[in-house]
Amino acid sequence: MITNIILLSTLIAYSMIVSQSFMYIFSLKQVQLGLEASPYIELRKLTDTSMRNNFKYAVYAVLLTNLLLVIVTGKDPGSLLFITSAVAFVAVIADTLLTVKGSLPINDTINNWTMDHYPADWADHRKKWLEIFRYRQVANIIGFLSLLIGAVFG
């Protein structure tokens, strides 16, 4: 019973993380690519402020619940649920590292720009952020799908 509760909690927390990836696939990437410098800077600053205030709790929740799931299912390391939860945990660690080492430093750079003063290569920063985010999308979608496979078939 405890494993099912931890699995459900992990799925809920992971769904919050992966929802960002799906929204970028469906529309947000194209929206950002369609913006000129000033509106892009304004959008990034507002998004970054909101994400730093709120999204961190979803990240902490998925790291904690997924780690607990790996520990609880580790009693049977050959089980599908252990394997899929371990894959999901590695994926969320990869996503977190890409965020801390890639996305956040670019966000910090953009946050220092104003609508009137920004570098001529501002679009290169946007391109780099989206490139890093693409790797994050791959990681967290793989992690979430892995958890779903474990929940359904494990």
C-alpha angles and dihedrals in degrees: 000000000000090000091055092050092050091046092051091047091050092049092050093048093044091049089061090054096045093045089073090056093050092048089054090050092049100042124322096083091055091044091055093045089053094056126096119226102275098047090042091053091048092049093048093048093049092044093047093050092050094044094048090051098045115012094063089072091058090049092050090047095051093045091051099041094042091050090050089050092052090049095047094046092042089087085079105035093176094058121110091233092055092047094047094045090049090051089049091050093051088049094052090047089052091049091049093049092048089050095049097041099034120016100037096051089052090048089051090053093049091046089062092058125090127212088255101037118051133127122273089239094056090126090059089059090051091049092050092048091051091047092054090044090054089060089047089052092053091049098048096040090051089047094049094046089049090054091049091051089051092048094049102036104020 
